[in-house]
């Protein structure tokens, strides 16, 4: 197959998994954008021009408690500090019925499993209830992943 280079990668806000309403919200430049998964909110400062700070607010799917995250180009701060995030993929992955490489296919299998939790214990409660293969990571890891994606697109 072809080798993908940085010039082939075009990630902008329109490439992220946005929605009209969601518990995962990012505020930047006087606007609020809702995302299907919390990870996409972390990518905003790297794919939207002239955005230096993004205020992310999300809710734990277990307790409904609010989690606040501030992301800049250089750091992430979280409240509560022990908050974690999930990354996952649906357990029932099968080959798509079409050769279409639509991002929506991936979004439907990945995005529903990207959440933030107050702590690892909440994540474990949630993970026992979903039909997906998931893992837990500190929110700092989401920041590092977002920064890597952002740097790859510049």
VMD Tcl script that draws the C-alpha trace (Angstrom):
set ca {
  {0.00 0.00 0.00}
  {0.86 3.65 -0.16}
  {2.91 5.26 2.57}
  {1.03 8.05 4.35}
  {3.02 11.23 4.96}
  {2.23 14.28 7.08}
  {1.03 16.06 3.95}
  {-1.67 13.39 3.58}
  {-3.10 14.03 7.04}
  {-5.83 16.65 7.17}
  {-7.34 16.81 10.63}
  {-9.49 19.82 11.37}
  {-12.51 20.45 13.56}
  {-14.72 19.08 10.78}
  {-12.81 15.76 10.91}
  {-13.53 15.31 14.61}
  {-16.57 13.46 15.92}
  {-18.85 16.41 16.73}
  {-22.53 16.39 17.67}
  {-25.30 18.80 18.66}
  {-25.58 17.66 22.29}
  {-23.27 15.60 24.45}
  {-21.77 15.52 27.94}
  {-18.36 16.19 26.31}
  {-18.02 19.94 25.64}
  {-15.10 22.14 24.66}
  {-15.18 25.93 24.99}
  {-12.76 27.98 22.91}
  {-12.85 31.37 21.23}
  {-16.27 32.13 22.72}
  {-17.91 29.03 21.25}
  {-18.93 25.66 22.65}
  {-18.54 22.48 20.62}
  {-20.00 19.11 21.66}
  {-18.15 15.87 20.90}
  {-19.22 12.23 20.79}
  {-16.06 11.19 22.67}
  {-14.00 13.15 25.14}
  {-10.71 12.51 23.31}
  {-11.65 14.71 20.35}
  {-12.04 17.72 22.64}
  {-8.36 17.37 23.55}
  {-7.34 17.71 19.89}
  {-8.98 21.14 19.39}
  {-5.95 23.32 20.30}
  {-3.89 21.51 17.70}
  {-6.33 21.58 14.78}
  {-8.10 24.94 15.16}
  {-5.98 27.96 14.24}
  {-5.17 30.50 16.93}
  {-6.74 28.53 19.79}
  {-4.41 28.53 22.78}
  {-6.68 27.31 25.57}
  {-9.60 24.90 25.54}
  {-11.87 24.44 28.56}
  {-13.31 20.92 28.50}
  {-16.27 19.94 30.62}
  {-17.53 16.38 30.69}
  {-19.52 14.11 32.96}
  {-18.78 10.66 34.27}
  {-21.19 8.12 32.73}
  {-21.20 6.35 36.12}
  {-21.90 9.10 38.66}
  {-22.88 12.01 36.41}
  {-20.30 14.09 38.27}
  {-18.61 16.90 36.39}
  {-14.97 16.69 35.29}
  {-13.19 19.84 34.15}
  {-10.05 19.92 32.04}
  {-8.03 22.84 30.74}
  {-5.84 22.09 27.72}
  {-3.17 24.39 26.31}
  {-0.43 23.72 23.83}
  {1.90 22.81 26.70}
  {-0.12 21.33 29.54}
  {-3.32 19.83 30.83}
  {-4.90 20.41 34.23}
  {-7.78 18.32 35.54}
  {-10.34 18.60 38.31}
  {-10.41 16.16 39.95}
  {-6.71 15.44 39.58}
  {-7.24 11.66 39.64}
  {-9.66 11.70 36.67}
  {-9.04 9.09 33.97}
  {-10.35 8.38 30.49}
  {-11.41 5.30 28.60}
  {-10.41 4.30 25.12}
  {-12.17 1.42 23.48}
  {-13.62 -0.33 20.49}
  {-16.86 -2.26 20.11}
  {-16.50 -5.98 20.77}
  {-18.56 -6.88 17.70}
  {-16.18 -5.57 15.04}
  {-16.83 -7.07 11.66}
  {-15.73 -6.20 8.17}
  {-17.88 -3.41 6.70}
  {-20.37 -4.49 4.05}
  {-18.82 -1.99 1.65}
  {-15.37 -0.96 0.51}
  {-16.22 2.55 1.67}
  {-13.55 3.79 4.06}
  {-16.00 6.15 5.70}
  {-14.84 7.65 9.00}
  {-18.38 7.18 10.30}
  {-17.80 3.42 10.43}
  {-14.82 3.91 12.74}
  {-16.59 6.62 14.74}
  {-19.47 4.26 15.44}
  {-17.15 1.54 16.73}
  {-14.73 3.74 18.71}
  {-16.30 7.04 19.81}
  {-19.03 5.61 22.09}
  {-16.29 4.27 24.38}
  {-14.35 7.50 24.95}
  {-15.36 8.88 28.35}
  {-13.83 10.54 31.39}
  {-14.31 9.23 34.91}
  {-13.64 10.65 38.37}
  {-11.17 7.84 39.05}
  {-10.11 4.36 38.01}
  {-12.74 2.70 40.21}
  {-15.54 4.46 38.29}
  {-13.99 3.37 35.01}
  {-13.92 -0.25 36.20}
  {-17.62 -0.11 37.16}
  {-18.47 1.21 33.69}
  {-16.16 -1.19 31.81}
  {-18.00 -4.15 33.33}
  {-21.24 -2.95 31.69}
  {-20.22 -2.28 28.06}
  {-19.81 -4.66 25.15}
  {-16.41 -3.32 24.16}
  {-12.73 -3.86 24.62}
  {-11.54 -0.87 26.65}
  {-8.57 0.44 28.56}
  {-8.11 3.22 31.06}
  {-5.50 5.98 30.99}
  {-4.75 9.18 32.89}
  {-6.08 12.33 31.21}
  {-2.46 13.36 30.74}
  {-2.22 10.54 28.18}
  {-5.12 12.03 26.18}
  {-3.22 15.30 26.14}
  {-0.03 13.61 24.92}
  {-1.93 11.72 22.20}
  {-3.71 14.90 21.07}
  {-0.42 16.76 20.92}
  {1.13 13.97 18.82}
  {-1.83 14.06 16.40}
  {-1.65 17.84 16.24}
  {2.08 17.87 15.59}
  {1.65 15.27 12.85}
  {-0.79 17.55 11.03}
  {1.41 20.65 11.06}
}
mol new
graphics top color blue
foreach p $ca { graphics top sphere $p radius 0.5 }
foreach p [lrange $ca 0 end-1] q [lrange $ca 1 end] { graphics top cylinder $p $q radius 0.2 }
display resetview
